[in-house]
Amino acid sequence: MFGPLGYSLAPTVRSSRTLHKYLKPVADWYANLAGYRKMGLKYDDLLVEENDEVEKAISRLPAREQYDRAFRFKVASQCSVQHGPLPKEKWLPASEDKRYLKPYVQEAIAEAEERAAWDTMEVSRK
């Protein structure tokens, strides 16, 4: 899949036990190295908001998820002001780093593709 989420090899890796065994520790290491969990953020918080599909997806989030997202950004901003990460006990665990925005973005992309298909349709008479 191409778009704001990019192309993902995750389904292939998950379907292969051998690939998953060797790549999962590397993926976990890389996610921890990125540092966004140390600031209390989730992966989907890093998506570029200026993208039309991502904007539409954010507007479709449930109210509680929108509040949680805004709170995570406020916490991360405070960490930035203080020039350091959260205390270790407040870091976001990997088990809580779920893709909460991805289904909404995929839905918005599908709608945009359908709209483009309908907008470019040519009608011909027989």
MODELLER restraints for C-alpha pairs under 7 A, 6 or more apart:
rsr = mdl.restraints
at = mdl.atoms
rsr.add(forms.Gaussian(group=physical.xy_distance, feature=features.Distance(at['CA:1:A'], at['CA:7:A']), mean=4.97, stdev=0.5))
rsr.add(forms.Gaussian(group=physical.xy_distance, feature=features.Distance(at['CA:1:A'], at['CA:8:A']), mean=6.94, stdev=0.5))
rsr.add(forms.Gaussian(group=physical.xy_distance, feature=features.Distance(at['CA:13:A'], at['CA:19:A']), mean=5.44, stdev=0.5))
rsr.add(forms.Gaussian(group=physical.xy_distance, feature=features.Distance(at['CA:13:A'], at['CA:20:A']), mean=5.30, stdev=0.5))
rsr.add(forms.Gaussian(group=physical.xy_distance, feature=features.Distance(at['CA:14:A'], at['CA:20:A']), mean=5.65, stdev=0.5))
rsr.add(forms.Gaussian(group=physical.xy_distance, feature=features.Distance(at['CA:36:A'], at['CA:42:A']), mean=6.94, stdev=0.5))
rsr.add(forms.Gaussian(group=physical.xy_distance, feature=features.Distance(at['CA:37:A'], at['CA:91:A']), mean=5.74, stdev=0.5))
rsr.add(forms.Gaussian(group=physical.xy_distance, feature=features.Distance(at['CA:37:A'], at['CA:92:A']), mean=4.93, stdev=0.5))
rsr.add(forms.Gaussian(group=physical.xy_distance, feature=features.Distance(at['CA:38:A'], at['CA:85:A']), mean=5.46, stdev=0.5))
rsr.add(forms.Gaussian(group=physical.xy_distance, feature=features.Distance(at['CA:38:A'], at['CA:86:A']), mean=5.94, stdev=0.5))
rsr.add(forms.Gaussian(group=physical.xy_distance, feature=features.Distance(at['CA:38:A'], at['CA:91:A']), mean=4.77, stdev=0.5))
rsr.add(forms.Gaussian(group=physical.xy_distance, feature=features.Distance(at['CA:38:A'], at['CA:92:A']), mean=6.55, stdev=0.5))
rsr.add(forms.Gaussian(group=physical.xy_distance, feature=features.Distance(at['CA:39:A'], at['CA:76:A']), mean=5.09, stdev=0.5))
rsr.add(forms.Gaussian(group=physical.xy_distance, feature=features.Distance(at['CA:39:A'], at['CA:79:A']), mean=6.54, stdev=0.5))
rsr.add(forms.Gaussian(group=physical.xy_distance, feature=features.Distance(at['CA:39:A'], at['CA:85:A']), mean=5.34, stdev=0.5))
rsr.add(forms.Gaussian(group=physical.xy_distance, feature=features.Distance(at['CA:39:A'], at['CA:86:A']), mean=5.74, stdev=0.5))
rsr.add(forms.Gaussian(group=physical.xy_distance, feature=features.Distance(at['CA:39:A'], at['CA:91:A']), mean=6.67, stdev=0.5))
rsr.add(forms.Gaussian(group=physical.xy_distance, feature=features.Distance(at['CA:40:A'], at['CA:72:A']), mean=6.03, stdev=0.5))
rsr.add(forms.Gaussian(group=physical.xy_distance, feature=features.Distance(at['CA:40:A'], at['CA:75:A']), mean=6.94, stdev=0.5))
rsr.add(forms.Gaussian(group=physical.xy_distance, feature=features.Distance(at['CA:40:A'], at['CA:76:A']), mean=6.44, stdev=0.5))
rsr.add(forms.Gaussian(group=physical.xy_distance, feature=features.Distance(at['CA:40:A'], at['CA:91:A']), mean=5.58, stdev=0.5))
rsr.add(forms.Gaussian(group=physical.xy_distance, feature=features.Distance(at['CA:40:A'], at['CA:92:A']), mean=5.19, stdev=0.5))
rsr.add(forms.Gaussian(group=physical.xy_distance, feature=features.Distance(at['CA:41:A'], at['CA:72:A']), mean=5.80, stdev=0.5))
rsr.add(forms.Gaussian(group=physical.xy_distance, feature=features.Distance(at['CA:41:A'], at['CA:92:A']), mean=6.99, stdev=0.5))
rsr.add(forms.Gaussian(group=physical.xy_distance, feature=features.Distance(at['CA:42:A'], at['CA:97:A']), mean=5.29, stdev=0.5))
rsr.add(forms.Gaussian(group=physical.xy_distance, feature=features.Distance(at['CA:43:A'], at['CA:97:A']), mean=6.61, stdev=0.5))
rsr.add(forms.Gaussian(group=physical.xy_distance, feature=features.Distance(at['CA:43:A'], at['CA:99:A']), mean=6.89, stdev=0.5))
rsr.add(forms.Gaussian(group=physical.xy_distance, feature=features.Distance(at['CA:44:A'], at['CA:99:A']), mean=5.95, stdev=0.5))
rsr.add(forms.Gaussian(group=physical.xy_distance, feature=features.Distance(at['CA:44:A'], at['CA:100:A']), mean=6.85, stdev=0.5))
rsr.add(forms.Gaussian(group=physical.xy_distance, feature=features.Distance(at['CA:44:A'], at['CA:101:A']), mean=5.98, stdev=0.5))
rsr.add(forms.Gaussian(group=physical.xy_distance, feature=features.Distance(at['CA:49:A'], at['CA:55:A']), mean=5.68, stdev=0.5))
rsr.add(forms.Gaussian(group=physical.xy_distance, feature=features.Distance(at['CA:53:A'], at['CA:105:A']), mean=5.85, stdev=0.5))
rsr.add(forms.Gaussian(group=physical.xy_distance, feature=features.Distance(at['CA:53:A'], at['CA:108:A']), mean=5.30, stdev=0.5))
rsr.add(forms.Gaussian(group=physical.xy_distance, feature=features.Distance(at['CA:53:A'], at['CA:109:A']), mean=5.99, stdev=0.5))
rsr.add(forms.Gaussian(group=physical.xy_distance, feature=features.Distance(at['CA:54:A'], at['CA:105:A']), mean=5.66, stdev=0.5))
rsr.add(forms.Gaussian(group=physical.xy_distance, feature=features.Distance(at['CA:56:A'], at['CA:108:A']), mean=6.63, stdev=0.5))
rsr.add(forms.Gaussian(group=physical.xy_distance, feature=features.Distance(at['CA:57:A'], at['CA:101:A']), mean=6.83, stdev=0.5))
rsr.add(forms.Gaussian(group=physical.xy_distance, feature=features.Distance(at['CA:57:A'], at['CA:104:A']), mean=4.79, stdev=0.5))
rsr.add(forms.Gaussian(group=physical.xy_distance, feature=features.Distance(at['CA:57:A'], at['CA:105:A']), mean=5.08, stdev=0.5))
rsr.add(forms.Gaussian(group=physical.xy_distance, feature=features.Distance(at['CA:57:A'], at['CA:108:A']), mean=6.41, stdev=0.5))
rsr.add(forms.Gaussian(group=physical.xy_distance, feature=features.Distance(at['CA:79:A'], at['CA:85:A']), mean=5.60, stdev=0.5))
rsr.add(forms.Gaussian(group=physical.xy_distance, feature=features.Distance(at['CA:79:A'], at['CA:86:A']), mean=6.56, stdev=0.5))
